[in-house]
Amino acid sequence: MGCLLMLFSLITPRLIMVVLWLFTDYLSRAFGSFFWPFLGFLFLPTTTMAYAVAENAYHGVHGWGLAIVIAGVVIDFGLLGGGGRALGRRARD
């Protein structure tokens, strides 16, 4: 059950980014090129989505926009760290 939840949490931000890229211009309004959203898609998808929300809804990364981007970073690193912690736990058992 934990592996399924981890897989779902890793796929969801990427799936949302693909849907936004296909059907809206939300990501292109936040980023100037295709390069940064692509890197974000590969490495830090929640942070990339948080940055897009901050740029589009809060007019930049300041105030509440900064809080949203920080939350995205914490979520991304929490997902990455949680997976590594579970792997280490399995290796010891």
N, CA and C atoms as a LAMMPS dump frame, in Angstrom:
ITEM: TIMESTEP
0
ITEM: NUMBER OF ATOMS
279
ITEM: BOX BOUNDS ff ff ff
-5.0000000000000000e+02 5.0000000000000000e+02
-5.0000000000000000e+02 5.0000000000000000e+02
-5.0000000000000000e+02 5.0000000000000000e+02
ITEM: ATOMS id mol type element x y z
1 1 1 N 0.82 -1.193 0
2 1 2 C 0 0 0
3 1 3 C 0.867 1.263 0
4 2 1 N 1.966 1.228 0.751
5 2 2 C 2.853 2.386 0.812
6 2 3 C 3.518 2.671 -0.523
7 3 1 N 3.866 1.604 -1.25
8 3 2 C 4.488 1.79 -2.571
9 3 3 C 3.502 2.402 -3.551
10 4 1 N 2.249 1.992 -3.463
11 4 2 C 1.224 2.546 -4.345
12 4 3 C 1.002 4.029 -4.05
13 5 1 N 0.976 4.391 -2.786
14 5 2 C 0.828 5.792 -2.407
15 5 3 C 2.032 6.618 -2.87
16 6 1 N 3.221 6.069 -2.738
17 6 2 C 4.429 6.763 -3.188
18 6 3 C 4.415 6.949 -4.701
19 7 1 N 4.031 5.93 -5.433
20 7 2 C 3.946 6.016 -6.888
21 7 3 C 2.921 7.059 -7.312
22 8 1 N 1.776 7.084 -6.664
23 8 2 C 0.737 8.064 -6.962
24 8 3 C 1.218 9.486 -6.68
25 9 1 N 1.934 9.674 -5.576
26 9 2 C 2.419 11.013 -5.231
27 9 3 C 3.51 11.496 -6.179
28 10 1 N 4.257 10.583 -6.776
29 10 2 C 5.278 10.975 -7.74
30 10 3 C 4.694 11.264 -9.12
31 11 1 N 3.619 10.583 -9.49
32 11 2 C 3.036 10.739 -10.819
33 11 3 C 2.084 11.927 -10.903
34 12 1 N 1.363 12.249 -9.863
35 12 2 C 0.316 13.268 -9.906
36 12 3 C 0.8 14.64 -10.375
37 13 1 N 1.868 15.236 -9.833
38 13 2 C 2.277 16.555 -10.332
39 13 3 C 2.689 16.527 -11.801
40 14 1 N 3.307 15.459 -12.214
41 14 2 C 3.716 15.345 -13.617
42 14 3 C 2.502 15.217 -14.528
43 15 1 N 1.51 14.468 -14.098
44 15 2 C 0.286 14.328 -14.875
45 15 3 C -0.432 15.672 -15.003
46 16 1 N -0.483 16.431 -13.927
47 16 2 C -1.099 17.762 -13.963
48 16 3 C -0.338 18.676 -14.914
49 17 1 N 0.988 18.599 -14.903
50 17 2 C 1.783 19.436 -15.808
51 17 3 C 1.522 19.081 -17.272
52 18 1 N 1.385 17.812 -17.573
53 18 2 C 1.099 17.396 -18.952
54 18 3 C -0.269 17.905 -19.387
55 19 1 N -1.264 17.786 -18.52
56 19 2 C -2.61 18.269 -18.853
57 19 3 C -2.6 19.784 -19.064
58 20 1 N -1.917 20.517 -18.192
59 20 2 C -1.825 21.967 -18.359
60 20 3 C -1.093 22.345 -19.644
61 21 1 N -0.046 21.617 -19.969
62 21 2 C 0.72 21.91 -21.18
63 21 3 C -0.113 21.647 -22.436
64 22 1 N -0.917 20.565 -22.414
65 22 2 C -1.707 20.217 -23.588
66 22 3 C -2.912 21.128 -23.804
67 23 1 N -3.568 21.546 -22.73
68 23 2 C -4.855 22.214 -22.874
69 23 3 C -4.883 23.693 -22.499
70 24 1 N -3.814 24.215 -21.894
71 24 2 C -3.812 25.632 -21.497
72 24 3 C -2.456 26.258 -21.817
73 25 1 N -2.356 27.553 -21.556
74 25 2 C -1.06 28.236 -21.669
75 25 3 C -0.549 28.668 -20.3
76 26 1 N -1 27.987 -19.249
77 26 2 C -0.664 28.341 -17.87
78 26 3 C 0.838 28.283 -17.618
79 27 1 N 1.486 27.226 -18.076
80 27 2 C 2.926 27.087 -17.858
81 27 3 C 3.725 28.048 -18.723
82 28 1 N 3.277 28.293 -19.936
83 28 2 C 4.028 29.201 -20.812
84 28 3 C 3.937 30.645 -20.336
85 29 1 N 2.857 31 -19.631
86 29 2 C 2.77 32.349 -19.062
87 29 3 C 3.733 32.521 -17.895
88 30 1 N 4.042 31.448 -17.195
89 30 2 C 4.923 31.532 -16.029
90 30 3 C 6.398 31.442 -16.407
91 31 1 N 6.7 30.676 -17.443
92 31 2 C 8.088 30.447 -17.84
93 31 3 C 8.319 31.05 -19.214
94 32 1 N 9.519 31.529 -19.45
95 32 2 C 9.836 32.148 -20.724
96 32 3 C 10.174 31.165 -21.827
97 33 1 N 10.608 29.967 -21.455
98 33 2 C 11.005 28.993 -22.46
99 33 3 C 10.501 27.611 -22.051
100 34 1 N 10.79 26.638 -22.885
101 34 2 C 10.398 25.256 -22.612
102 34 3 C 11.413 24.551 -21.707
103 35 1 N 12.612 25.074 -21.612
104 35 2 C 13.711 24.426 -20.903
105 35 3 C 13.428 24.24 -19.409
106 36 1 N 13.051 25.313 -18.709
107 36 2 C 12.851 25.237 -17.254
108 36 3 C 11.67 24.361 -16.856
109 37 1 N 10.525 24.458 -17.527
110 37 2 C 9.446 23.523 -17.16
111 37 3 C 9.808 22.061 -17.424
112 38 1 N 10.604 21.818 -18.476
113 38 2 C 11.02 20.445 -18.762
114 38 3 C 11.93 19.912 -17.651
115 39 1 N 12.894 20.719 -17.214
116 39 2 C 13.744 20.299 -16.089
117 39 3 C 12.919 20.106 -14.818
118 40 1 N 11.966 21.003 -14.598
119 40 2 C 11.091 20.855 -13.445
120 40 3 C 10.253 19.596 -13.518
121 41 1 N 9.793 19.256 -14.712
122 41 2 C 9.027 18.027 -14.911
123 41 3 C 9.854 16.808 -14.524
124 42 1 N 11.122 16.823 -14.864
125 42 2 C 11.983 15.679 -14.577
126 42 3 C 12.394 15.589 -13.109
127 43 1 N 12.741 16.726 -12.487
128 43 2 C 13.373 16.683 -11.174
129 43 3 C 12.504 17.184 -10.017
130 44 1 N 11.855 18.326 -10.147
131 44 2 C 11.066 18.911 -9.055
132 44 3 C 9.702 19.374 -9.575
133 45 1 N 8.789 18.45 -9.85
134 45 2 C 7.518 18.845 -10.465
135 45 3 C 6.612 19.681 -9.566
136 46 1 N 6.578 19.401 -8.279
137 46 2 C 5.711 20.181 -7.389
138 46 3 C 6.223 21.605 -7.253
139 47 1 N 7.518 21.788 -7.196
140 47 2 C 8.105 23.121 -7.14
141 47 3 C 7.821 23.883 -8.431
142 48 1 N 7.897 23.209 -9.558
143 48 2 C 7.598 23.842 -10.842
144 48 3 C 6.152 24.3 -10.897
145 49 1 N 5.244 23.457 -10.43
146 49 2 C 3.827 23.842 -10.396
147 49 3 C 3.6 24.997 -9.421
148 50 1 N 4.276 24.96 -8.286
149 50 2 C 4.133 26.034 -7.309
150 50 3 C 4.637 27.358 -7.874
151 51 1 N 5.737 27.314 -8.613
152 51 2 C 6.25 28.531 -9.244
153 51 3 C 5.266 29.065 -10.275
154 52 1 N 4.657 28.182 -11.057
155 52 2 C 3.67 28.612 -12.051
156 52 3 C 2.467 29.263 -11.373
157 53 1 N 2.024 28.706 -10.27
158 53 2 C 0.906 29.304 -9.524
159 53 3 C 1.308 30.665 -8.971
160 54 1 N 2.521 30.756 -8.419
161 54 2 C 2.988 32.031 -7.855
162 54 3 C 3.07 33.104 -8.931
163 55 1 N 3.573 32.759 -10.099
164 55 2 C 3.697 33.736 -11.187
165 55 3 C 2.335 34.153 -11.736
166 56 1 N 1.436 33.203 -11.911
167 56 2 C 0.143 33.504 -12.532
168 56 3 C -0.875 34.089 -11.564
169 57 1 N -0.95 33.581 -10.37
170 57 2 C -1.99 34.013 -9.434
171 57 3 C -1.532 35.135 -8.498
172 58 1 N -0.245 35.161 -8.142
173 58 2 C 0.242 36.131 -7.168
174 58 3 C 1.234 37.126 -7.755
175 59 1 N 1.394 37.123 -9.064
176 59 2 C 2.23 38.092 -9.789
177 59 3 C 3.682 38.08 -9.331
178 60 1 N 4.222 36.899 -9.111
179 60 2 C 5.63 36.789 -8.783
180 60 3 C 5.891 36.022 -7.505
181 61 1 N 7.162 35.8 -7.255
182 61 2 C 7.584 35.027 -6.091
183 61 3 C 7.927 35.992 -4.966
184 62 1 N 6.908 36.544 -4.372
185 62 2 C 7.049 37.379 -3.181
186 62 3 C 5.752 37.275 -2.402
187 63 1 N 5.829 37.425 -1.112
188 63 2 C 4.632 37.295 -0.274
189 63 3 C 4.109 35.867 -0.293
190 64 1 N 2.804 35.731 -0.599
191 64 2 C 2.18 34.414 -0.642
192 64 3 C 2.756 33.548 -1.748
193 65 1 N 3.187 34.144 -2.834
194 65 2 C 3.82 33.383 -3.904
195 65 3 C 5.081 32.68 -3.425
196 66 1 N 5.88 33.382 -2.629
197 66 2 C 7.092 32.781 -2.066
198 66 3 C 6.737 31.635 -1.123
199 67 1 N 5.695 31.804 -0.324
200 67 2 C 5.267 30.746 0.596
201 67 3 C 4.837 29.5 -0.182
202 68 1 N 4.171 29.687 -1.311
203 68 2 C 3.734 28.551 -2.124
204 68 3 C 4.94 27.836 -2.739
205 69 1 N 5.922 28.587 -3.223
206 69 2 C 7.114 27.967 -3.803
207 69 3 C 7.896 27.212 -2.73
208 70 1 N 8.025 27.761 -1.551
209 70 2 C 8.719 27.069 -0.455
210 70 3 C 7.983 25.782 -0.091
211 71 1 N 6.647 25.828 -0.065
212 71 2 C 5.873 24.617 0.209
213 71 3 C 6.114 23.569 -0.872
214 72 1 N 6.224 23.989 -2.132
215 72 2 C 6.517 23.058 -3.219
216 72 3 C 7.869 22.397 -3.063
217 73 1 N 8.865 23.175 -2.671
218 73 2 C 10.208 22.62 -2.444
219 73 3 C 10.179 21.611 -1.302
220 74 1 N 9.501 21.946 -0.218
221 74 2 C 9.419 21.039 0.936
222 74 3 C 8.709 19.742 0.55
223 75 1 N 7.64 19.845 -0.223
224 75 2 C 6.923 18.64 -0.655
225 75 3 C 7.805 17.78 -1.551
226 76 1 N 8.482 18.406 -2.524
227 76 2 C 9.358 17.639 -3.413
228 76 3 C 10.461 16.928 -2.647
229 77 1 N 11.152 17.639 -1.769
230 77 2 C 12.232 17.003 -1.018
231 77 3 C 11.699 16.003 -0.008
232 78 1 N 10.5 16.22 0.49
233 78 2 C 9.88 15.24 1.38
234 78 3 C 9.56 13.947 0.667
235 79 1 N 9.079 14.056 -0.578
236 79 2 C 8.805 12.852 -1.357
237 79 3 C 10.092 12.105 -1.678
238 80 1 N 11.128 12.84 -2.061
239 80 2 C 12.405 12.203 -2.386
240 80 3 C 13.037 11.588 -1.145
241 81 1 N 13.013 12.311 -0.042
242 81 2 C 13.601 11.805 1.199
243 81 3 C 12.832 10.643 1.778
244 82 1 N 11.516 10.672 1.673
245 82 2 C 10.702 9.573 2.179
246 82 3 C 10.971 8.284 1.439
247 83 1 N 11.174 8.365 0.126
248 83 2 C 11.486 7.171 -0.654
249 83 3 C 12.832 6.608 -0.292
250 84 1 N 13.818 7.447 -0.081
251 84 2 C 15.146 6.995 0.315
252 84 3 C 15.144 6.392 1.705
253 85 1 N 14.368 6.964 2.594
254 85 2 C 14.281 6.45 3.954
255 85 3 C 13.644 5.06 3.957
256 86 1 N 12.596 4.867 3.15
257 86 2 C 11.941 3.566 3.079
258 86 3 C 12.872 2.529 2.462
259 87 1 N 13.652 2.92 1.466
260 87 2 C 14.599 2.006 0.84
261 87 3 C 15.669 1.566 1.838
262 88 1 N 16.168 2.503 2.632
263 88 2 C 17.158 2.173 3.642
264 88 3 C 16.596 1.253 4.716
265 89 1 N 15.342 1.461 5.069
266 89 2 C 14.683 0.618 6.064
267 89 3 C 14.538 -0.812 5.538
268 90 1 N 14.189 -0.94 4.256
269 90 2 C 14.035 -2.279 3.662
270 90 3 C 15.377 -2.99 3.57
271 91 1 N 16.448 -2.264 3.309
272 91 2 C 17.772 -2.869 3.172
273 91 3 C 18.26 -3.411 4.521
274 92 1 N 17.899 -2.77 5.621
275 92 2 C 18.312 -3.234 6.952
276 92 3 C 17.539 -4.471 7.38
277 93 1 N 16.279 -4.589 6.951
278 93 2 C 15.449 -5.715 7.404
279 93 3 C 15.757 -6.973 6.71
